[in-house]
Amino acid sequence: DDNLQIGRSPPLSSDKSRTHFPILREKTNVEYEHMLFFDDSLWSDHCAIVERNCPGVTTVRTPKGMTVEAWETGLRAYARNAAARAQE
């Protein structure tokens, strides 16, 4: 099935780093350093978990949901991380 529905079909897990991100990488051939993750969770720090287990993913906590400000923060963080990788 070519319809990728991460988070809506098995395997489901609260640990996105063990399910969602490996599936996304496998199905899309997009490496972690090219991914940007926004997390609105108020009960767990999924960003820290993803950063620890999926090195390279840029993460942004959005406890108030997705806003223009959060989107722009994510884009700036992604650009900073990409620039730092280019200097390595």
C-alpha positions as CSV (number, residue, x, y, z in Angstrom):
1,D,0.0,0.0,0.0
2,D,1.5,3.4,-1.0
3,N,-0.8,5.3,1.3
4,L,1.5,6.2,4.2
5,Q,-0.6,7.0,7.3
6,I,1.9,7.4,10.1
7,G,0.2,7.5,13.5
8,R,-3.0,6.1,12.1
9,S,-2.1,2.5,11.3
10,P,0.1,-0.1,13.1
11,P,2.6,-0.1,14.5
12,L,1.2,2.6,16.9
13,S,3.4,3.8,19.7
14,S,3.9,6.8,21.9
15,D,7.6,6.4,21.2
16,K,7.7,8.1,17.8
17,S,11.5,7.4,17.5
18,R,10.9,3.6,17.5
19,T,7.9,3.5,15.1
20,H,7.1,6.7,13.1
21,F,10.6,7.9,12.2
22,P,12.1,4.6,11.0
23,I,8.9,4.0,8.9
24,L,9.1,7.5,7.4
25,R,12.8,7.0,6.6
26,E,12.2,3.6,5.0
27,K,9.1,4.6,3.0
28,T,10.4,7.9,1.8
29,N,14.1,7.5,1.6
30,V,14.4,10.8,3.5
31,E,17.3,10.7,6.1
32,Y,16.8,11.9,9.6
33,E,18.8,15.1,9.0
34,H,16.3,16.2,6.4
35,M,13.3,15.8,8.8
36,L,11.6,18.5,10.9
37,F,9.3,17.3,13.8
38,F,6.8,19.4,15.6
39,D,5.4,18.0,18.9
40,D,2.4,19.4,20.7
41,S,2.5,16.8,23.5
42,L,1.9,18.2,27.0
43,W,2.5,14.9,28.8
44,S,5.8,13.8,27.4
45,D,8.9,15.3,25.8
46,H,8.8,13.4,22.5
47,C,11.3,15.8,21.0
48,A,14.0,14.7,23.4
49,I,13.2,11.0,22.7
50,V,13.3,11.6,19.0
51,E,16.6,13.6,19.2
52,R,18.2,10.8,21.3
53,N,17.0,7.9,19.1
54,C,16.9,9.5,15.6
55,P,20.0,11.6,15.4
56,G,19.7,14.4,12.9
57,V,16.0,15.1,13.2
58,T,15.3,18.8,14.0
59,T,12.6,19.0,16.7
60,V,10.4,21.8,18.0
61,R,8.0,21.6,20.9
62,T,4.7,23.2,20.2
63,P,2.7,23.1,23.5
64,K,0.2,25.6,22.2
65,G,-0.2,23.7,18.9
66,M,1.1,24.6,15.5
67,T,1.4,28.3,15.0
68,V,3.1,30.5,12.5
69,E,5.7,31.3,15.2
70,A,6.3,27.6,15.8
71,W,6.6,27.0,12.1
72,E,9.1,29.8,11.7
73,T,11.1,28.6,14.8
74,G,11.3,25.2,13.2
75,L,12.5,26.5,9.9
76,R,15.2,28.6,11.6
77,A,16.3,25.6,13.7
78,Y,16.4,23.4,10.6
79,A,18.5,25.9,8.8
80,R,20.9,26.2,11.7
81,N,21.3,22.5,11.9
82,A,21.8,22.2,8.2
83,A,24.5,24.9,8.3
84,A,26.2,23.2,11.2
85,R,26.3,19.9,9.3
86,A,27.7,21.6,6.3
87,Q,30.6,22.8,8.4
88,E,31.5,19.3,9.6
